[in-house]
Amino acid sequence: MNATLPLPKYHQIYLVLREQLQEGQFVDGLPAETALSRQFGAGRVTVRRALEQLAAEGLIIRQAGRGTRPAPAEPSPSGDANAVAGLAKTSRLNGLLENIVTASLRTSVKVIEWRTVRASPSIAAALQLPLGARVRKGVRRRSLPEGPLSYITTYVPEDLVSKFGRRELGNKPILRLLEESGVELGRAHQTVSARQADALVAQALDVAVGTALLAVRRLVFDAQERPVQWLHGLYRPDRYEYQMDISQVGSSKATISVKENLSG
């Protein structure tokens, strides 16, 4: 644990375990409190408080005599659920892809992570894969000359990434790389909401812990309705905006842009 972070130790443990749960590292159950105490160099009371927070958020299930295990997967995103949680939008990808590519030309990319993980319940449900299936996880930070812009985590089925790697990921958006690999993109389901920066993201985006960020979740399908990308993006609202035009007949057009005349 990092003693310099402005977070209590139990919350740091909670953040690490939450990330590991999302990556599907505990399909067979979490280690016992004593094992976690040794792993984190913390007392059992501290570990127990982190586990209690995970349980309160519905991420794990704790049962006496049966240990602690990940909670069952939530249903895959639906229009009704996302409309309550934030701004939900389903669209064809032609215009969105070009807009993403155009916006990305003004940014530089640091590939923080590019590795194979096992699909956790939530990732497996979103990508319509068996629990524990191999998926490729990419974590990138996009920056403007003025500083960091976004922290993006993406999950892609392993069989779709054989034609590109870490180097290509640093030069092109994943959607473009998927197209160049032969994937015919179809539609996307996107939710826009807000989230506070935890310690890891705060450090990457150069903001204070607890800063409000624009949170985007995007599930991309190919032309055959197979999910091919599950994206979680966190953006600094002072450097990024999401615009939408809506007509009287219900059609809409969304655009993504980075802000001009940035300060700080």
C-alpha positions as CSV (number, residue, x, y, z in Angstrom):
1,M,0.0,0.0,0.0
2,N,1.1,3.5,-0.8
3,A,1.4,5.5,2.5
4,T,1.7,8.8,0.5
5,L,-1.8,8.5,-1.0
6,P,-4.5,10.6,0.6
7,L,-6.6,7.5,1.2
8,P,-7.1,5.2,4.2
9,K,-5.4,1.8,3.8
10,Y,-8.7,-0.1,3.7
11,H,-9.8,1.9,0.7
12,Q,-6.6,1.2,-1.2
13,I,-7.1,-2.5,-0.6
14,Y,-10.7,-2.1,-1.8
15,L,-9.6,-0.4,-5.0
16,V,-7.0,-3.2,-5.8
17,L,-9.5,-6.0,-5.1
18,R,-12.2,-4.2,-7.2
19,E,-9.8,-4.1,-10.1
20,Q,-8.9,-7.7,-9.7
21,L,-12.6,-8.7,-9.5
22,Q,-13.2,-6.8,-12.8
23,E,-10.4,-8.8,-14.4
24,G,-11.9,-12.1,-13.3
25,Q,-9.0,-13.1,-11.0
26,F,-11.2,-14.7,-8.4
27,V,-13.4,-17.0,-10.4
28,D,-12.8,-19.7,-7.7
29,G,-13.3,-17.4,-4.8
30,L,-11.3,-14.7,-2.9
31,P,-8.4,-15.6,-0.6
32,A,-9.2,-15.8,3.1
33,E,-8.8,-12.7,5.3
34,T,-5.6,-14.0,6.7
35,A,-4.1,-14.5,3.3
36,L,-5.2,-11.0,2.2
37,S,-3.7,-9.6,5.4
38,R,-0.3,-11.1,4.5
39,Q,-0.6,-10.0,0.9
40,F,-1.3,-6.3,1.7
41,G,0.6,-6.1,5.0
42,A,-2.5,-5.0,6.8
43,G,-4.5,-6.1,9.8
44,R,-7.5,-8.4,9.4
45,V,-9.8,-5.5,10.6
46,T,-8.5,-3.3,7.7
47,V,-9.0,-6.1,5.2
48,R,-12.4,-6.9,6.5
49,R,-13.5,-3.3,6.1
50,A,-12.4,-3.4,2.4
51,L,-14.4,-6.6,1.9
52,E,-17.4,-5.2,3.6
53,Q,-17.3,-2.2,1.1
54,L,-17.1,-4.6,-1.8
55,A,-20.0,-6.6,-0.4
56,A,-22.1,-3.5,0.2
57,E,-21.6,-2.5,-3.5
58,G,-22.8,-6.0,-4.6
59,L,-19.4,-7.0,-6.0
60,I,-18.9,-10.0,-3.7
61,I,-20.9,-12.5,-1.7
62,R,-19.7,-13.5,1.8
63,Q,-21.1,-16.6,3.4
64,A,-20.0,-18.2,6.7
65,G,-18.4,-21.6,6.0
66,R,-18.3,-21.0,2.2
67,G,-15.9,-18.1,1.9
68,T,-16.1,-15.1,-0.3
69,R,-16.8,-15.2,-4.0
70,P,-17.6,-12.7,-6.8
71,A,-21.2,-11.8,-7.2
72,P,-23.1,-13.2,-10.2
73,A,-22.9,-11.1,-13.4
74,E,-25.4,-8.3,-13.9
75,P,-27.5,-8.3,-17.0
76,S,-25.9,-6.9,-20.1
77,P,-26.6,-3.2,-20.8
78,S,-30.2,-2.4,-21.8
79,G,-31.8,0.8,-23.0
80,D,-34.1,1.2,-20.0
81,A,-31.4,0.6,-17.4
82,N,-28.9,2.9,-18.9
83,A,-31.5,5.6,-19.4
84,V,-31.8,5.7,-15.6
85,A,-28.1,5.5,-14.9
86,G,-27.1,8.2,-17.4
87,L,-27.4,9.2,-21.1
88,A,-27.8,6.1,-23.2
89,K,-27.4,6.1,-27.0
90,T,-27.4,3.4,-29.7
91,S,-26.0,4.5,-33.0
92,R,-24.4,3.3,-36.2
93,L,-20.6,3.5,-36.1
94,N,-19.6,5.1,-39.4
95,G,-19.9,8.7,-38.2
96,L,-18.8,8.0,-34.7
97,L,-15.7,6.1,-35.9
98,E,-14.6,9.0,-38.0
99,N,-15.3,11.5,-35.2
100,I,-13.2,9.4,-32.7
101,V,-10.3,9.2,-35.2
102,T,-10.4,13.0,-35.8
103,A,-10.4,13.7,-32.1
104,S,-7.6,11.3,-31.5
105,L,-5.3,13.1,-34.0
106,R,-4.8,15.9,-31.5
107,T,-3.8,13.6,-28.7
108,S,-0.8,11.5,-27.8
109,V,-1.2,8.0,-26.3
110,K,0.6,6.1,-23.6
111,V,-0.3,2.4,-23.5
112,I,-0.2,1.5,-19.8
113,E,-1.4,-2.1,-20.1
114,W,-2.0,-4.6,-22.9
115,R,-2.4,-8.2,-21.7
116,T,-4.7,-11.2,-21.7
117,V,-7.0,-11.6,-18.8
118,R,-9.9,-13.9,-17.9
119,A,-13.4,-12.5,-18.4
120,S,-15.0,-11.6,-15.1
121,P,-18.8,-12.0,-14.8
122,S,-19.5,-8.4,-16.0
123,I,-17.1,-8.6,-18.9
124,A,-18.3,-12.0,-20.0
125,A,-21.9,-10.8,-19.9
126,A,-21.1,-7.6,-21.9
127,L,-19.1,-9.5,-24.6
128,Q,-21.4,-12.5,-24.6
129,L,-18.5,-14.9,-23.7
130,P,-18.2,-17.8,-21.3
131,L,-17.1,-16.9,-17.8
132,G,-13.3,-16.9,-17.7
133,A,-12.8,-16.7,-21.5
134,R,-9.6,-15.1,-22.6
135,V,-10.0,-11.4,-23.5
136,R,-7.4,-8.7,-24.2
137,K,-7.3,-5.8,-21.8
138,G,-5.9,-2.5,-22.9
139,V,-5.4,0.5,-20.7
140,R,-4.4,3.8,-22.4
141,R,-4.0,7.4,-21.3
142,R,-4.6,10.1,-24.0
143,S,-3.0,13.5,-23.5
144,L,-3.1,16.9,-25.1
145,P,-0.1,19.2,-25.1
146,E,-1.7,20.8,-22.0
147,G,-1.8,17.5,-20.1
148,P,-3.7,14.3,-19.6
149,L,-7.2,14.0,-21.2
150,S,-8.6,10.5,-20.6
151,Y,-8.0,7.1,-19.0
152,I,-9.5,4.4,-21.1
153,T,-9.9,0.7,-20.3
154,T,-10.9,-1.6,-23.2
155,Y,-11.8,-5.3,-23.4
156,V,-11.7,-7.1,-26.7
157,P,-12.2,-10.9,-27.4
158,E,-8.8,-12.5,-27.7
159,D,-9.4,-13.9,-31.2
160,L,-9.8,-10.4,-32.7
161,V,-6.4,-9.0,-31.7
162,S,-4.0,-11.3,-33.5
163,K,-3.2,-8.8,-36.2
164,F,-2.2,-5.9,-34.0
165,G,-0.3,-5.3,-30.7
166,R,0.9,-2.7,-28.3
167,R,2.8,-0.6,-30.8
168,E,-0.2,-0.3,-33.1
169,L,-2.4,0.5,-30.1
170,G,-0.2,3.5,-29.4
171,N,-0.8,4.9,-32.9
172,K,-4.5,4.2,-33.8
173,P,-7.9,3.8,-32.1
174,I,-8.9,0.2,-31.4
175,L,-12.0,0.6,-33.6
176,R,-9.8,1.5,-36.6
177,L,-7.5,-1.5,-35.8
178,L,-10.5,-3.8,-35.6
179,E,-11.6,-2.6,-39.0
180,E,-8.2,-3.1,-40.5
181,S,-8.3,-6.6,-39.1
182,G,-11.4,-7.4,-41.1
183,V,-14.1,-6.7,-38.5
184,E,-17.2,-5.0,-40.1
185,L,-18.4,-2.6,-37.4
186,G,-22.2,-2.3,-36.9
187,R,-23.6,-0.3,-34.0
188,A,-22.6,0.9,-30.5
189,H,-24.5,1.2,-27.3
190,Q,-23.1,4.1,-25.2
191,T,-23.8,5.4,-21.7
192,V,-22.5,8.8,-20.4
193,S,-22.5,9.4,-16.7
194,A,-20.1,10.7,-14.0
195,R,-17.6,9.1,-11.6
196,Q,-15.2,10.3,-9.0
197,A,-11.5,9.7,-9.6
198,D,-9.9,7.0,-7.4
199,A,-6.2,7.1,-6.5
200,L,-5.0,5.3,-9.6
201,V,-7.0,7.4,-12.1
202,A,-6.3,10.6,-10.2
203,Q,-2.6,10.1,-10.6
204,A,-2.9,9.2,-14.3
205,L,-5.0,12.3,-15.1
206,D,-3.2,14.7,-12.8
207,V,-6.3,15.5,-10.7
208,A,-7.2,15.2,-7.0
209,V,-8.7,12.1,-5.7
210,G,-12.5,12.5,-5.7
211,T,-12.5,14.8,-8.8
212,A,-15.7,14.4,-10.8
213,L,-14.9,12.9,-14.3
214,L,-17.0,12.3,-17.3
215,A,-17.5,8.5,-17.6
216,V,-18.3,6.8,-20.9
217,R,-19.2,3.1,-21.3
218,R,-19.4,1.9,-24.9
219,L,-20.3,-1.6,-26.1
220,V,-19.5,-2.0,-29.8
221,F,-21.1,-4.7,-32.0
222,D,-20.0,-5.9,-35.5
223,A,-22.4,-6.2,-38.4
224,Q,-23.5,-9.6,-37.2
225,E,-24.4,-8.3,-33.7
226,R,-21.4,-9.8,-32.0
227,P,-19.9,-7.6,-29.2
228,V,-16.3,-6.8,-30.2
229,Q,-15.3,-4.0,-27.8
230,W,-16.3,-3.1,-24.2
231,L,-14.9,0.3,-23.3
232,H,-14.8,2.2,-20.0
233,G,-13.5,5.7,-20.5
234,L,-12.9,8.4,-17.9
235,Y,-12.3,12.0,-19.1
236,R,-11.4,15.3,-17.6
237,P,-14.4,17.5,-18.2
238,D,-12.2,20.6,-18.5
239,R,-10.6,19.0,-21.6
240,Y,-13.4,16.9,-23.2
241,E,-17.0,17.3,-24.1
242,Y,-19.8,15.2,-25.6
243,Q,-22.3,17.0,-27.8
244,M,-25.6,15.8,-29.2
245,D,-28.1,17.3,-31.7
246,I,-31.6,15.9,-31.4
247,S,-34.3,16.7,-34.0
248,Q,-38.1,16.8,-33.5
249,V,-38.6,13.4,-35.2
250,G,-36.3,11.7,-32.8
251,S,-33.1,11.3,-34.8
252,S,-29.9,12.4,-33.2
253,K,-26.2,13.0,-34.0
254,A,-23.5,12.9,-31.4
255,T,-20.0,14.3,-31.7
256,I,-16.9,14.1,-29.5
257,S,-14.4,16.9,-29.2
258,V,-11.5,18.2,-27.1
259,K,-11.9,21.7,-25.8
260,E,-10.1,24.7,-27.2
261,N,-8.3,27.4,-25.2
262,L,-7.6,25.0,-22.4
263,S,-6.5,26.4,-19.0
264,G,-4.4,24.4,-16.5
